[in-house]
Structures are given as C-alpha cells and as structure tokens.
Amino acid sequence: MGVVISVKNFKKNYGSFEAIKGIDFDVEKGMIYGFVGKNGAGKSTTIRSMMNMIFPTQGEIIINGMDCSKNSKKIMEMTSYMPSDITYYDNLTVSEFLEFILKFSSKTKDDMDELCLYFELNSKKKISELSLGNKKKATIVAMLLKDAELLVLDEPTNGLDPLMQKKFFELILKEKAKGNTIFLSSHNLMEVEKYCDKVCIIKDGIIVDILDMKETKIRYKQGLHYTLKDGTEVNRDIDEDINETIKELAKLDLLTLEIKNKSVEDEFITYYMDEEVADNE
C-alpha cells in the first residue's frame, strides 16, 4: 500500500524535559491510524512536529517521502490538519470563516452549505455566539473543505454529542474509501476500537504498543467477575473452556457472578493505568 507517514527515532525536548523519547512508527496509505494516550503522553507534540509547528530535537518525520522540517509547504498542500484547539476571529460569521477557507480549496460554496446542513451548523451566526460543540463543527467543516490525501486530526470529536460523532465518522469512512489516509488522535477509546485499522499507544513519550485492530478484536477474551459470600471479589480472564470454568465456579460459595466479553477498550485501559496499579489488578 505504501507508507504515508514514517516517524524515525523522533525525540523532542523542552529544555531538560524529554517530552518524546525516541519513537518509531509507520502509517500506511488508505488506513485510519489511531494515536492514543493520556494527556501529556506526547500526542499533540508529535502532531505539531508533523505540521512543522515545532521541530524535532532528534530524528525525523517523513510524509510522502518528504521531511516535515524541510518540505513543510509541499506537505501542507496535500494535508488537511485539524488541531484540538483553535483560536477564531470571534467577530466573523461562520460563513465568512468558511468562505475564507474556500479560497485555498477547489470546493465550492455549495459544498460548504451542504456540510453545514449535514452538521446542523448555522452559518449565519458569529463565531462568538457558538457553543463549544458548534465551534468544533465549524472546524470539522473547514477541515473537510480542503481536498487532501492526508487528514491529521487531533481530538476531532471532543465536544461533539454522540449523534454528531457518528455523522463525523460516516464522512471519515468516505475519505478512507477514496484511498485517503487518516491520522487520528483520540481519547474516545470506543471510537478508536470501532473505526481504526491500527492503533499506536504512547505513554510518557514512549510507544508502548502498536495494535492491528483486526487481530486484536479476534483475540479478545471473556472476563469473569464474582463476589464470594465472605465479601471477596475476583476479576480474571477466562482462558480455558467456559464449561470447565462453570464447574469450578459451582464449587464456590458465590454471592454474585458476571461473565462478559472483554472489549478492546478494556485492553486499552490497561495502558492508561500506572504500572503499580496495573500490577495489583
């Protein structure tokens, strides 16, 4: 398929603080690639370096064969970037803001109006009159108005209600169907599980795992939670035949019992936890 983004031994220091500690990953063309981690893990630092807003201390980030630090103009021509936070000109109307974006796009005002209608965004309102969610929708429309083969999205659904999140991903899947590549930073583990092809998990500036979501979904397990009458609570995976597990449970003095499928989200959560907490689970 070809590699669109290649991050090689990327490090970023702020003074003596190591924000990113030498990470490597590749993003293949035509996939939705999730970038997951807690606040402060290094997600936005990596994305801002991709967009040449800050510069690597060491290593390199290559997009379509071009170095982000040396060829940022060409990279920006084929990339649509959506930051997690944006500063607007509050006195502009939504329409004025988006018509300015159109000057850098081959899309038309009809395309703009169609997207505003789709996201239920009132284009006549001033930016200052918009709620957080509607400001986010204005940013999404601006991002989608640019013809781009690479979409770099930093927390795109933060502030959207569930319906708008669903509608957003319907359009993102259409971008994927065109062969475009989506690099997605998100805290919403359910949407990462549902829509991403691969997920890179970063913690304290280090990549701790890269998951192929098809393989991960295949290997998820059933989980078991029960409480004994003496108050003891137990959580564990079911590794053996469930019938054998039931036989073992029948020998116990149970008060409550729950057997459920573990989601990929449950697996993600373990990466968010501190090591000492995870060890005690």
Summary of the structure (lengths in Angstrom):
residues: 281
radius of gyration: 22.2
end to end distance: 40.2
largest distance: 72.1
contacts: 824
relative contact order: 0.14
helix: 36%
strand: 31%
